[in-house]
Amino acid sequence: MKLFDFYKKRKKVRKKEAEKLAFAPAFAKATAGKKATAGKKATAGKKATALPSEALKERRREGKKKEEKKPTEEKKEIAKPSKIEIPKLKKRKETPQPYPVRGKGVSEKKQGKQTSNGVYRILKSPHISEKATDLAEKGKYVFKVSPRANKTEIKKAVENLYGVNVLAVNLIKIPPKKRRLGRVSGFKKGYKKAIIKIKKGQKIEIL
């Protein structure tokens, strides 16, 4: 029974398809005729509404005349803020500074600053002890010195700072010493000291 019903339905579908194919050309002709008539009516209406070119020109001229008769609104000019004139500053002429050399265009104050900076790098502080005070009576003074300084640098530094004639310089290196505080052990910092001999009749006021 199921197969029989299936074949019946199939026949009906095929009949409908055949009918559609038979009526297709007639339907196409009818639609084409309707479209043509509708297009003709639209063009006819447009022609009827369209005015001749002379009438259009007259209307445009009338519109221009009306616009000319209307009073033109005066445009309000907005006052622009006036520019503030800033006075230009004159540039100073920079004179090239000479290289700091003694006796060549460098003031004494500048020379003093330059020498003092170099001096305090070499001479750290005066070394004060019982032995140092005894040596001061003999014209010998003890200073703590930077570890990289040599005898000539130390001599020049003392002469520039104190204005004294140096006769001799002796250097002593004191090594770091081992120290202990309870369980903690470490080293005491070592340093370098210089014994400086001065000309007779001259003094250095350390204290």
TIRO-2110 file (N, C-alpha, C; in Angstrom, 1 decimal):
// TIRO-2110
0.8, -1.2, 0.0, N, 1, A
0.0, 0.0, 0.0, CA, 1, A
0.9, 1.3, 0.0, C, 1, A
1.9, 1.2, 0.7, N, 2, A
2.8, 2.4, 0.8, CA, 2, A
3.4, 2.7, -0.5, C, 2, A
3.9, 1.7, -1.2, N, 3, A
4.4, 2.0, -2.6, CA, 3, A
3.4, 2.6, -3.5, C, 3, A
2.2, 2.1, -3.4, N, 4, A
1.1, 2.6, -4.3, CA, 4, A
0.9, 4.0, -4.1, C, 4, A
0.8, 4.4, -2.8, N, 5, A
0.5, 5.9, -2.5, CA, 5, A
1.7, 6.7, -3.0, C, 5, A
2.9, 6.2, -2.8, N, 6, A
4.1, 7.0, -3.3, CA, 6, A
4.0, 7.3, -4.7, C, 6, A
3.7, 6.3, -5.6, N, 7, A
3.6, 6.4, -7.0, CA, 7, A
2.5, 7.4, -7.4, C, 7, A
1.4, 7.4, -6.7, N, 8, A
0.3, 8.3, -7.0, CA, 8, A
0.7, 9.8, -6.8, C, 8, A
1.4, 10.0, -5.7, N, 9, A
1.9, 11.4, -5.4, CA, 9, A
2.8, 11.8, -6.5, C, 9, A
3.7, 10.9, -6.9, N, 10, A
4.7, 11.2, -7.9, CA, 10, A
4.1, 11.6, -9.2, C, 10, A
3.0, 10.9, -9.7, N, 11, A
2.3, 11.2, -10.9, CA, 11, A
1.7, 12.6, -10.8, C, 11, A
1.0, 13.0, -9.7, N, 12, A
0.4, 14.3, -9.5, CA, 12, A
1.5, 15.4, -9.7, C, 12, A
2.6, 15.2, -9.1, N, 13, A
3.7, 16.3, -9.2, CA, 13, A
4.2, 16.4, -10.6, C, 13, A
4.3, 15.3, -11.3, N, 14, A
4.8, 15.4, -12.7, CA, 14, A
3.7, 16.1, -13.6, C, 14, A
2.4, 15.9, -13.4, N, 15, A
1.3, 16.6, -14.1, CA, 15, A
1.4, 18.1, -13.9, C, 15, A
1.6, 18.5, -12.7, N, 16, A
1.6, 19.9, -12.4, CA, 16, A
2.8, 20.6, -13.1, C, 16, A
3.9, 19.9, -13.1, N, 17, A
5.1, 20.5, -13.8, CA, 17, A
4.9, 20.6, -15.3, C, 17, A
4.2, 19.6, -15.9, N, 18, A
3.9, 19.7, -17.3, CA, 18, A
3.0, 20.8, -17.7, C, 18, A
2.0, 21.1, -16.8, N, 19, A
1.0, 22.2, -17.1, CA, 19, A
1.7, 23.5, -17.0, C, 19, A
2.6, 23.7, -16.0, N, 20, A
3.4, 24.9, -15.9, CA, 20, A
4.2, 25.2, -17.2, C, 20, A
4.8, 24.2, -17.7, N, 21, A
5.7, 24.3, -18.9, CA, 21, A
4.8, 24.7, -20.1, C, 21, A
3.6, 24.2, -20.2, N, 22, A
2.7, 24.5, -21.3, CA, 22, A
2.2, 25.9, -21.3, C, 22, A
1.9, 26.5, -20.1, N, 23, A
1.4, 27.8, -20.0, CA, 23, A
2.4, 28.9, -19.9, C, 23, A
3.7, 28.6, -19.8, N, 24, A
4.8, 29.5, -19.6, CA, 24, A
4.9, 30.6, -20.7, C, 24, A
4.9, 30.2, -22.0, N, 25, A
5.1, 31.2, -23.1, CA, 25, A
3.9, 32.2, -23.1, C, 25, A
2.7, 31.8, -22.9, N, 26, A
1.5, 32.7, -22.9, CA, 26, A
1.6, 33.7, -21.8, C, 26, A
2.0, 33.2, -20.6, N, 27, A
2.1, 34.1, -19.4, CA, 27, A
3.2, 35.2, -19.6, C, 27, A
4.3, 34.8, -20.3, N, 28, A
5.3, 35.7, -20.6, CA, 28, A
4.9, 36.8, -21.5, C, 28, A
4.1, 36.5, -22.5, N, 29, A
3.6, 37.5, -23.5, CA, 29, A
2.7, 38.5, -22.8, C, 29, A
1.8, 38.0, -21.9, N, 30, A
0.8, 38.8, -21.2, CA, 30, A
1.6, 39.9, -20.3, C, 30, A
2.6, 39.4, -19.6, N, 31, A
3.3, 40.3, -18.7, CA, 31, A
4.1, 41.4, -19.5, C, 31, A
4.6, 41.0, -20.7, N, 32, A
5.4, 41.9, -21.5, CA, 32, A
4.5, 43.0, -22.0, C, 32, A
3.2, 42.7, -22.4, N, 33, A
2.3, 43.7, -22.9, CA, 33, A
1.9, 44.7, -21.8, C, 33, A
1.7, 44.2, -20.6, N, 34, A
1.3, 45.1, -19.5, CA, 34, A
2.4, 46.1, -19.2, C, 34, A
3.7, 45.6, -19.2, N, 35, A
4.8, 46.5, -19.0, CA, 35, A
4.9, 47.6, -20.0, C, 35, A
4.7, 47.3, -21.3, N, 36, A
4.8, 48.2, -22.4, CA, 36, A
3.8, 49.3, -22.2, C, 36, A
2.5, 49.0, -21.9, N, 37, A
1.4, 49.9, -21.8, CA, 37, A
1.7, 50.9, -20.6, C, 37, A
2.2, 50.3, -19.5, N, 38, A
2.5, 51.1, -18.3, CA, 38, A
3.6, 52.2, -18.6, C, 38, A
4.7, 51.8, -19.4, N, 39, A
5.8, 52.7, -19.8, CA, 39, A
5.3, 53.8, -20.6, C, 39, A
4.4, 53.5, -21.6, N, 40, A
3.8, 54.5, -22.5, CA, 40, A
3.0, 55.6, -21.7, C, 40, A
2.2, 55.1, -20.7, N, 41, A
1.4, 56.0, -20.0, CA, 41, A
2.3, 57.0, -19.2, C, 41, A
3.4, 56.5, -18.6, N, 42, A
4.3, 57.3, -17.8, CA, 42, A
4.9, 58.4, -18.6, C, 42, A
5.4, 58.1, -19.8, N, 43, A
6.1, 59.0, -20.7, CA, 43, A
5.1, 60.1, -21.1, C, 43, A
3.8, 59.7, -21.4, N, 44, A
2.8, 60.7, -21.8, CA, 44, A
2.5, 61.7, -20.7, C, 44, A
2.4, 61.2, -19.5, N, 45, A
2.1, 62.1, -18.3, CA, 45, A
3.3, 63.1, -18.2, C, 45, A
4.5, 62.6, -18.3, N, 46, A
5.6, 63.5, -18.2, CA, 46, A
5.7, 64.6, -19.2, C, 46, A
5.3, 64.2, -20.5, N, 47, A
5.3, 65.2, -21.5, CA, 47, A
4.2, 66.3, -21.3, C, 47, A
3.1, 65.8, -20.7, N, 48, A
2.0, 66.8, -20.5, CA, 48, A
2.4, 67.8, -19.4, C, 48, A
3.1, 67.2, -18.4, N, 49, A
3.5, 68.1, -17.3, CA, 49, A
4.6, 69.0, -17.6, C, 49, A
5.5, 68.6, -18.6, N, 50, A
6.7, 69.4, -18.9, CA, 50, A
6.3, 70.7, -19.6, C, 50, A
6.9, 71.7, -19.1, N, 51, A
6.6, 73.1, -19.7, CA, 51, A
7.6, 73.4, -20.8, C, 51, A
7.3, 74.3, -21.7, N, 52, A
8.3, 74.7, -22.7, CA, 52, A
9.4, 75.5, -22.1, C, 52, A
10.6, 75.5, -22.8, N, 53, A
11.8, 76.1, -22.3, CA, 53, A
11.7, 77.6, -22.0, C, 53, A
10.9, 78.3, -22.8, N, 54, A
10.7, 79.8, -22.7, CA, 54, A
10.0, 80.1, -21.4, C, 54, A
9.0, 79.3, -21.0, N, 55, A
8.2, 79.6, -19.8, CA, 55, A
9.1, 79.4, -18.6, C, 55, A
10.0, 78.3, -18.6, N, 56, A
10.9, 78.1, -17.5, CA, 56, A
11.9, 79.3, -17.3, C, 56, A
12.4, 79.8, -18.4, N, 57, A
13.3, 80.9, -18.3, CA, 57, A
12.7, 82.1, -17.7, C, 57, A
11.4, 82.4, -18.1, N, 58, A
10.7, 83.5, -17.5, CA, 58, A
10.5, 83.4, -16.0, C, 58, A
10.2, 82.2, -15.6, N, 59, A
10.0, 81.9, -14.1, CA, 59, A
11.3, 82.2, -13.4, C, 59, A
12.4, 81.7, -13.9, N, 60, A
13.7, 81.9, -13.3, CA, 60, A
14.1, 83.4, -13.2, C, 60, A
13.8, 84.2, -14.2, N, 61, A
14.0, 85.6, -14.2, CA, 61, A
13.2, 86.3, -13.1, C, 61, A
11.9, 86.0, -13.0, N, 62, A
11.1, 86.6, -11.9, CA, 62, A
11.6, 86.3, -10.5, C, 62, A
12.1, 85.0, -10.3, N, 63, A
12.7, 84.7, -9.0, CA, 63, A
13.9, 85.5, -8.7, C, 63, A
14.8, 85.7, -9.7, N, 64, A
16.0, 86.5, -9.5, CA, 64, A
15.6, 88.0, -9.1, C, 64, A
14.6, 88.5, -9.8, N, 65, A
14.2, 89.9, -9.5, CA, 65, A
13.7, 90.1, -8.1, C, 65, A
12.9, 89.1, -7.6, N, 66, A
12.4, 89.1, -6.2, CA, 66, A
13.5, 89.1, -5.2, C, 66, A
14.5, 88.3, -5.5, N, 67, A
15.7, 88.2, -4.6, CA, 67, A
16.5, 89.5, -4.5, C, 67, A
16.6, 90.2, -5.7, N, 68, A
17.3, 91.5, -5.7, CA, 68, A
16.5, 92.5, -4.9, C, 68, A
15.2, 92.5, -4.9, N, 69, A
14.4, 93.5, -4.2, CA, 69, A
14.5, 93.4, -2.7, C, 69, A
14.8, 92.2, -2.2, N, 70, A
14.9, 91.9, -0.7, CA, 70, A
16.1, 92.7, -0.2, C, 70, A
15.9, 93.4, 1.0, N, 71, A
17.0, 94.1, 1.6, CA, 71, A
18.1, 93.2, 2.1, C, 71, A
19.3, 93.4, 1.7, N, 72, A
20.4, 92.6, 2.1, CA, 72, A
20.8, 92.9, 3.5, C, 72, A
20.9, 91.8, 4.3, N, 73, A
21.2, 91.9, 5.7, CA, 73, A
22.7, 92.3, 5.9, C, 73, A
22.9, 93.4, 6.7, N, 74, A
24.3, 93.8, 6.9, CA, 74, A
25.0, 92.8, 7.8, C, 74, A
26.1, 92.4, 7.3, N, 75, A
26.9, 91.4, 8.0, CA, 75, A
27.6, 92.1, 9.2, C, 75, A
27.4, 91.6, 10.3, N, 76, A
28.1, 92.2, 11.5, CA, 76, A
29.6, 91.8, 11.5, C, 76, A
30.4, 92.7, 11.5, N, 77, A
31.8, 92.5, 11.5, CA, 77, A
32.3, 92.3, 13.0, C, 77, A
32.8, 91.1, 13.3, N, 78, A
33.3, 90.8, 14.6, CA, 78, A
34.7, 91.4, 14.8, C, 78, A
34.8, 92.1, 15.8, N, 79, A
36.1, 92.8, 16.1, CA, 79, A
37.1, 91.8, 16.6, C, 79, A
38.2, 91.7, 15.8, N, 80, A
39.3, 90.7, 16.1, CA, 80, A
40.2, 91.3, 17.2, C, 80, A
40.6, 90.5, 18.2, N, 81, A
41.5, 91.0, 19.2, CA, 81, A
42.8, 91.5, 18.7, C, 81, A
43.2, 92.6, 19.1, N, 82, A
44.5, 93.2, 18.6, CA, 82, A
45.7, 92.4, 19.2, C, 82, A
46.7, 92.2, 18.3, N, 83, A
47.8, 91.4, 18.7, CA, 83, A
48.7, 92.2, 19.7, C, 83, A
49.2, 91.5, 20.7, N, 84, A
50.0, 92.2, 21.7, CA, 84, A
51.5, 92.0, 21.2, C, 84, A
52.1, 93.2, 21.1, N, 85, A
53.5, 93.2, 20.6, CA, 85, A
54.5, 93.0, 21.8, C, 85, A
55.2, 91.9, 21.7, N, 86, A
56.2, 91.6, 22.8, CA, 86, A
57.6, 92.1, 22.3, C, 86, A
58.2, 92.9, 23.2, N, 87, A
59.5, 93.4, 22.8, CA, 87, A
60.6, 92.3, 22.8, C, 87, A
61.3, 92.3, 21.7, N, 88, A
62.4, 91.3, 21.5, CA, 88, A
63.6, 91.7, 22.4, C, 88, A
64.1, 90.7, 23.1, N, 89, A
65.3, 90.9, 23.9, CA, 89, A
66.5, 90.7, 23.1, C, 89, A
67.5, 91.6, 23.4, N, 90, A
68.7, 91.5, 22.7, CA, 90, A
69.6, 90.4, 23.2, C, 90, A
70.2, 89.6, 22.4, N, 91, A
71.0, 88.5, 22.8, CA, 91, A
72.4, 89.0, 23.2, C, 91, A
72.9, 88.5, 24.3, N, 92, A
74.2, 88.9, 24.8, CA, 92, A
75.3, 88.2, 24.0, C, 92, A
76.3, 88.9, 23.7, N, 93, A
77.4, 88.3, 23.0, CA, 93, A
78.3, 87.5, 24.0, C, 93, A
78.3, 86.2, 23.8, N, 94, A
79.1, 85.4, 24.7, CA, 94, A
80.6, 85.4, 24.3, C, 94, A
81.4, 85.9, 25.2, N, 95, A
82.8, 85.9, 25.0, CA, 95, A
83.4, 84.6, 25.3, C, 95, A
84.2, 84.0, 24.5, N, 96, A
84.8, 82.7, 24.8, CA, 96, A
85.7, 82.8, 26.0, C, 96, A
85.5, 81.9, 27.0, N, 97, A
86.3, 81.9, 28.2, CA, 97, A
87.6, 81.2, 27.9, C, 97, A
88.7, 81.8, 28.3, N, 98, A
90.0, 81.1, 28.0, CA, 98, A
90.2, 79.9, 29.0, C, 98, A
91.1, 79.0, 28.6, N, 99, A
91.4, 77.9, 29.4, CA, 99, A
92.2, 78.4, 30.7, C, 99, A
91.8, 77.9, 31.9, N, 100, A
92.4, 78.4, 33.1, CA, 100, A
93.9, 78.1, 33.2, C, 100, A
94.7, 79.1, 32.9, N, 101, A
96.1, 79.1, 33.0, CA, 101, A
96.6, 80.3, 33.8, C, 101, A
97.6, 80.1, 34.6, N, 102, A
98.0, 81.2, 35.5, CA, 102, A
98.6, 82.3, 34.7, C, 102, A
98.2, 83.5, 35.0, N, 103, A
98.7, 84.7, 34.4, CA, 103, A
98.3, 85.0, 33.0, C, 103, A
97.2, 84.3, 32.5, N, 104, A
96.7, 84.5, 31.2, CA, 104, A
95.2, 84.8, 31.2, C, 104, A
94.8, 86.0, 31.6, N, 105, A
93.3, 86.4, 31.5, CA, 105, A
92.4, 85.7, 32.5, C, 105, A
93.0, 85.1, 33.6, N, 106, A
92.2, 84.5, 34.6, CA, 106, A
92.4, 85.2, 35.9, C, 106, A
91.3, 85.6, 36.6, N, 107, A
91.3, 86.3, 37.9, CA, 107, A
92.0, 85.5, 39.0, C, 107, A
92.4, 86.2, 40.0, N, 108, A
93.1, 85.5, 41.2, CA, 108, A
92.1, 84.6, 42.0, C, 108, A
90.8, 85.1, 42.1, N, 109, A
89.8, 84.3, 42.8, CA, 109, A
89.6, 83.0, 42.2, C, 109, A
89.4, 83.0, 40.8, N, 110, A
89.2, 81.7, 40.1, CA, 110, A
90.4, 80.8, 40.2, C, 110, A
91.6, 81.4, 40.2, N, 111, A
92.8, 80.5, 40.4, CA, 111, A
92.8, 79.9, 41.7, C, 111, A
92.4, 80.7, 42.8, N, 112, A
92.3, 80.2, 44.1, CA, 112, A
91.4, 79.0, 44.3, C, 112, A
90.2, 79.1, 43.6, N, 113, A
89.2, 78.0, 43.7, CA, 113, A
89.7, 76.8, 43.0, C, 113, A
90.3, 77.0, 41.8, N, 114, A
90.8, 75.8, 41.1, CA, 114, A
91.9, 75.1, 41.9, C, 114, A
92.8, 75.9, 42.5, N, 115, A
93.9, 75.2, 43.3, CA, 115, A
93.4, 74.6, 44.5, C, 115, A
92.4, 75.2, 45.2, N, 116, A
91.9, 74.7, 46.5, CA, 116, A
91.2, 73.3, 46.2, C, 116, A
90.4, 73.2, 45.1, N, 117, A
89.8, 71.9, 44.8, CA, 117, A
90.8, 70.8, 44.6, C, 117, A
91.9, 71.1, 43.9, N, 118, A
92.9, 70.1, 43.8, CA, 118, A
93.7, 69.8, 45.0, C, 118, A
93.9, 70.8, 45.9, N, 119, A
94.6, 70.6, 47.2, CA, 119, A
93.9, 69.7, 48.1, C, 119, A
92.6, 69.9, 48.3, N, 120, A
91.8, 69.1, 49.2, CA, 120, A
91.6, 67.7, 48.8, C, 120, A
91.8, 67.4, 47.5, N, 121, A
91.8, 66.0, 47.1, CA, 121, A
93.1, 65.3, 47.5, C, 121, A
94.2, 66.0, 47.6, N, 122, A
95.5, 65.4, 48.0, CA, 122, A
95.6, 65.4, 49.5, C, 122, A
95.5, 66.6, 50.2, N, 123, A
95.6, 66.7, 51.6, CA, 123, A
94.2, 66.5, 52.3, C, 123, A
94.0, 65.4, 53.0, N, 124, A
92.7, 65.1, 53.6, CA, 124, A
92.5, 65.9, 54.9, C, 124, A
93.5, 65.7, 55.8, N, 125, A
93.4, 66.4, 57.1, CA, 125, A
94.7, 66.4, 57.9, C, 125, A
95.0, 67.3, 58.8, N, 126, A
96.2, 67.2, 59.6, CA, 126, A
96.1, 66.1, 60.6, C, 126, A
97.2, 65.4, 60.8, N, 127, A
97.3, 64.2, 61.7, CA, 127, A
97.7, 64.8, 63.1, C, 127, A
96.9, 64.7, 64.1, N, 128, A
97.2, 65.2, 65.4, CA, 128, A
97.4, 64.1, 66.4, C, 128, A
98.6, 64.1, 66.9, N, 129, A
99.0, 63.1, 68.0, CA, 129, A
100.2, 63.7, 68.8, C, 129, A
100.6, 63.0, 69.8, N, 130, A
101.8, 63.4, 70.7, CA, 130, A
103.0, 63.6, 69.9, C, 130, A
103.3, 62.6, 69.0, N, 131, A
104.5, 62.7, 68.2, CA, 131, A
104.4, 63.8, 67.2, C, 131, A
103.2, 64.1, 66.6, N, 132, A
103.1, 65.2, 65.7, CA, 132, A
103.3, 66.5, 66.3, C, 132, A
102.8, 66.7, 67.5, N, 133, A
103.1, 68.0, 68.2, CA, 133, A
104.5, 68.2, 68.6, C, 133, A
105.3, 67.1, 68.9, N, 134, A
106.7, 67.2, 69.1, CA, 134, A
107.5, 67.6, 67.9, C, 134, A
107.0, 67.0, 66.7, N, 135, A
107.7, 67.3, 65.4, CA, 135, A
107.4, 68.8, 65.0, C, 135, A
106.2, 69.3, 65.3, N, 136, A
105.9, 70.7, 64.9, CA, 136, A
106.8, 71.7, 65.5, C, 136, A
107.4, 71.4, 66.7, N, 137, A
108.4, 72.3, 67.3, CA, 137, A
109.7, 72.4, 66.5, C, 137, A
110.0, 71.2, 65.8, N, 138, A
111.2, 71.1, 65.0, CA, 138, A
111.0, 71.6, 63.6, C, 138, A
109.8, 72.1, 63.2, N, 139, A
109.5, 72.5, 61.9, CA, 139, A
109.0, 71.4, 60.9, C, 139, A
108.4, 70.4, 61.5, N, 140, A
107.9, 69.3, 60.7, CA, 140, A
106.4, 69.1, 61.1, C, 140, A
105.6, 68.9, 60.0, N, 141, A
104.2, 68.8, 60.2, CA, 141, A
103.7, 67.5, 59.5, C, 141, A
102.7, 66.9, 60.1, N, 142, A
102.1, 65.6, 59.7, CA, 142, A
100.7, 65.8, 59.1, C, 142, A
100.5, 65.2, 57.9, N, 143, A
99.1, 65.3, 57.3, CA, 143, A
98.7, 63.9, 56.8, C, 143, A
97.4, 63.7, 56.9, N, 144, A
96.8, 62.5, 56.2, CA, 144, A
96.6, 62.8, 54.7, C, 144, A
97.0, 61.9, 53.9, N, 145, A
97.1, 62.2, 52.4, CA, 145, A
96.4, 61.1, 51.7, C, 145, A
95.9, 61.4, 50.5, N, 146, A
95.2, 60.4, 49.6, CA, 146, A
96.2, 59.3, 49.2, C, 146, A
95.7, 58.0, 49.2, N, 147, A
96.7, 56.9, 48.9, CA, 147, A
97.3, 57.0, 47.5, C, 147, A
96.8, 57.8, 46.6, N, 148, A
97.4, 57.8, 45.2, CA, 148, A
98.4, 59.0, 45.1, C, 148, A
98.4, 59.9, 46.1, N, 149, A
99.3, 61.1, 46.0, CA, 149, A
100.8, 60.8, 46.1, C, 149, A
101.6, 61.5, 45.3, N, 150, A
103.1, 61.3, 45.4, CA, 150, A
103.7, 62.5, 46.1, C, 150, A
105.0, 62.5, 46.2, N, 151, A
105.7, 63.6, 47.0, CA, 151, A
105.6, 65.0, 46.3, C, 151, A
105.8, 65.0, 45.0, N, 152, A
105.8, 66.3, 44.3, CA, 152, A
104.4, 66.9, 44.4, C, 152, A
103.3, 66.1, 44.3, N, 153, A
101.9, 66.7, 44.4, CA, 153, A
101.7, 67.2, 45.8, C, 153, A
102.2, 66.5, 46.8, N, 154, A
102.0, 66.9, 48.2, CA, 154, A
102.7, 68.2, 48.4, C, 154, A
103.9, 68.3, 47.9, N, 155, A
104.8, 69.5, 48.1, CA, 155, A
104.1, 70.8, 47.5, C, 155, A
103.6, 70.6, 46.3, N, 156, A
102.9, 71.7, 45.6, CA, 156, A
101.6, 72.1, 46.3, C, 156, A
100.9, 71.1, 46.9, N, 157, A
99.6, 71.4, 47.6, CA, 157, A
99.9, 72.2, 48.8, C, 157, A
100.9, 71.8, 49.6, N, 158, A
101.2, 72.5, 50.9, CA, 158, A
101.7, 74.0, 50.6, C, 158, A
102.5, 74.1, 49.5, N, 159, A
103.0, 75.5, 49.2, CA, 159, A
101.9, 76.4, 48.7, C, 159, A
100.9, 75.9, 47.9, N, 160, A
99.8, 76.7, 47.5, CA, 160, A
98.8, 77.0, 48.6, C, 160, A
98.6, 76.1, 49.5, N, 161, A
97.6, 76.3, 50.5, CA, 161, A
98.1, 77.2, 51.7, C, 161, A
99.3, 77.0, 52.1, N, 162, A
99.8, 77.7, 53.3, CA, 162, A
100.8, 78.7, 53.0, C, 162, A
101.3, 78.8, 51.7, N, 163, A
102.3, 79.8, 51.3, CA, 163, A
103.6, 79.6, 52.0, C, 163, A
104.1, 78.4, 52.0, N, 164, A
105.3, 78.0, 52.8, CA, 164, A
106.3, 77.3, 51.8, C, 164, A
107.6, 77.4, 52.1, N, 165, A
108.6, 76.7, 51.3, CA, 165, A
108.9, 75.3, 51.9, C, 165, A
108.6, 74.3, 51.2, N, 166, A
108.8, 72.9, 51.6, CA, 166, A
110.2, 72.4, 51.2, C, 166, A
110.9, 71.9, 52.2, N, 167, A
112.2, 71.3, 52.0, CA, 167, A
112.2, 69.8, 51.7, C, 167, A
111.4, 69.1, 52.4, N, 168, A
111.4, 67.6, 52.3, CA, 168, A
110.0, 67.1, 52.6, C, 168, A
109.8, 65.9, 52.0, N, 169, A
108.5, 65.2, 52.2, CA, 169, A
108.8, 63.7, 52.4, C, 169, A
108.3, 63.1, 53.5, N, 170, A
108.5, 61.7, 53.8, CA, 170, A
107.1, 61.1, 53.9, C, 170, A
106.9, 59.9, 53.2, N, 171, A
105.6, 59.3, 53.2, CA, 171, A
105.7, 58.0, 54.0, C, 171, A
104.5, 57.7, 54.7, N, 172, A
104.4, 56.5, 55.6, CA, 172, A
103.0, 55.9, 55.3, C, 172, A
103.0, 54.6, 54.9, N, 173, A
101.8, 53.8, 54.7, CA, 173, A
101.5, 53.0, 55.9, C, 173, A
100.3, 53.2, 56.5, N, 174, A
99.9, 52.4, 57.7, CA, 174, A
98.9, 51.4, 57.2, C, 174, A
99.1, 50.1, 57.4, N, 175, A
98.2, 49.1, 56.8, CA, 175, A
97.0, 48.9, 57.7, C, 175, A
95.9, 48.3, 57.1, N, 176, A
94.7, 48.0, 58.0, CA, 176, A
95.0, 47.0, 59.1, C, 176, A
94.5, 47.3, 60.3, N, 177, A
94.8, 46.4, 61.4, CA, 177, A
93.5, 45.6, 61.8, C, 177, A
93.7, 44.4, 62.2, N, 178, A
92.6, 43.5, 62.6, CA, 178, A
92.1, 43.9, 64.0, C, 178, A
90.7, 44.0, 64.0, N, 179, A
90.0, 44.4, 65.3, CA, 179, A
88.9, 43.4, 65.5, C, 179, A
88.5, 43.3, 66.8, N, 180, A
87.4, 42.3, 67.1, CA, 180, A
86.5, 43.0, 68.2, C, 180, A
85.2, 42.8, 68.0, N, 181, A
84.2, 43.4, 69.0, CA, 181, A
83.3, 42.2, 69.3, C, 181, A
83.6, 41.5, 70.4, N, 182, A
82.7, 40.3, 70.7, CA, 182, A
83.0, 39.2, 69.7, C, 182, A
81.9, 38.8, 69.1, N, 183, A
82.0, 37.7, 68.1, CA, 183, A
82.3, 38.3, 66.7, C, 183, A
82.1, 39.6, 66.6, N, 184, A
82.3, 40.2, 65.2, CA, 184, A
83.8, 40.6, 65.1, C, 184, A
84.4, 40.2, 64.0, N, 185, A
85.8, 40.6, 63.7, CA, 185, A
85.8, 41.3, 62.4, C, 185, A
86.8, 42.3, 62.3, N, 186, A
86.9, 43.1, 61.1, CA, 186, A
88.3, 43.7, 61.0, C, 186, A
88.4, 44.8, 60.2, N, 187, A
89.7, 45.5, 60.0, CA, 187, A
89.5, 47.0, 60.3, C, 187, A
90.4, 47.6, 60.9, N, 188, A
90.5, 49.0, 61.0, CA, 188, A
91.1, 49.6, 59.7, C, 188, A
90.5, 50.6, 59.2, N, 189, A
91.0, 51.2, 57.9, CA, 189, A
92.4, 51.7, 57.9, C, 189, A
93.2, 51.4, 56.9, N, 190, A
94.5, 51.9, 56.8, CA, 190, A
94.5, 53.2, 56.1, C, 190, A
95.6, 54.0, 56.2, N, 191, A
95.8, 55.3, 55.6, CA, 191, A
97.2, 55.6, 55.3, C, 191, A
97.4, 56.7, 54.6, N, 192, A
98.7, 57.2, 54.2, CA, 192, A
99.0, 58.6, 54.8, C, 192, A
100.2, 58.8, 55.5, N, 193, A
100.5, 60.1, 56.1, CA, 193, A
101.8, 60.6, 55.5, C, 193, A
101.9, 61.9, 55.5, N, 194, A
103.1, 62.6, 55.0, CA, 194, A
103.7, 63.5, 56.1, C, 194, A
105.1, 63.4, 56.3, N, 195, A
105.8, 64.3, 57.3, CA, 195, A
106.5, 65.3, 56.4, C, 195, A
106.1, 66.6, 56.6, N, 196, A
106.6, 67.7, 55.7, CA, 196, A
107.5, 68.6, 56.5, C, 196, A
108.7, 68.8, 56.0, N, 197, A
109.7, 69.7, 56.6, CA, 197, A
109.7, 71.0, 55.9, C, 197, A
109.7, 72.1, 56.8, N, 198, A
109.5, 73.5, 56.3, CA, 198, A
110.8, 74.3, 56.6, C, 198, A
111.0, 75.4, 55.8, N, 199, A
112.1, 76.2, 56.0, CA, 199, A
112.1, 76.9, 57.4, C, 199, A
113.2, 77.2, 58.0, N, 200, A
113.3, 77.8, 59.3, CA, 200, A
112.7, 79.2, 59.3, C, 200, A
112.0, 79.5, 60.4, N, 201, A
111.3, 80.8, 60.6, CA, 201, A
109.9, 80.8, 60.0, C, 201, A
109.5, 79.7, 59.4, N, 202, A
108.1, 79.6, 58.9, CA, 202, A
107.2, 78.7, 59.7, C, 202, A
105.9, 79.0, 59.8, N, 203, A
105.0, 78.2, 60.6, CA, 203, A
103.7, 77.9, 59.8, C, 203, A
103.1, 76.8, 60.2, N, 204, A
101.7, 76.4, 59.7, CA, 204, A
100.8, 76.3, 60.9, C, 204, A
99.7, 77.1, 60.9, N, 205, A
98.8, 77.1, 62.0, CA, 205, A
97.7, 76.1, 61.7, C, 205, A
97.8, 74.9, 62.3, N, 206, A
96.9, 73.8, 62.1, CA, 206, A
95.6, 74.0, 63.0, C, 206, A
95.9, 74.2, 64.3, N, 207, A
94.7, 74.4, 65.2, CA, 207, A
94.4, 75.8, 65.3, C, 207, A
END
